[in-house]
């Protein structure tokens, strides 16, 4: 299930208003859902019948927070 939803024409990520995030942070900014990334990683890992090692390409996204998150998940 996606963490990104519209409510009354306002965009929310994991229940947080993107408009409020923009007011509270310097813009432009990237907004990631840690739970969604973790859920997608787990879904990919569980799709294999055997123990699979998942490697993440830093060229795809070199954001250190995401790299640490995936490293902690076992990537």
N, C-alpha and C positions, 0 to 999 in steps of 0.2 A: 504494500500500500504506500502510495506516495505521501511524503510529509508536506507537500506543497499544495495548498488549497486556497480557493477564493471564498471569502465570506463577505457578503454585502458589497461586492465590487472592490474589496481590499484583499491584497495578497498576503498569505500567512505561510510561514515555514515552521513546522513543529509547534504550531500554536502561537508563534511570535509574529507580530505585525511587521512586515518588511518596511512599511512607512515609518514605524517607530525606530526600527534598526537604522534606517537612513538618517533619521533625525539625531540619533545618538552616536553615529559614527561618521567618519569622513567618507565622502562619496567620490567616485564610485567605489564599491566594495564587492567582494565575493561572499556569498552566503552558502555554506555547506551544511547538510544535515549529517551529523555524526552517526546517528542511529540508522539512517538510510544507508550510509556507506557500509556500516557494520552488517546490516541485514543483507545487503547485496553480496558482500564478501562471503558471508555464511551460506547464502543460497548457491553461490558458485562452487564453494568448497564441498557442499553436500550433494552436488549434482554428480560427483564422481563416485563410483563403486569402491574405489581404492583410495588409500591415503595419497592425496595429491598436494604437491607444493605449488603454491600460487606466487608468481613473481609479478611485481608491479613496475611498470616502466616510468622512470622519472621524466622521460620526455613527454609523457601524457599529461603529467601535472607534477611539478616539483614543489608544491606547497608542503612545507616541513610538518605542519600539523597533520595533514593527511598521511604523509609518509610515516610519521610516528604512530598514528592510529592503525595503519595497515601492518606495520612492523609488530605492534603489540598483539594483533590478531593472528600473527604467524606468517605473514607474507614476506 
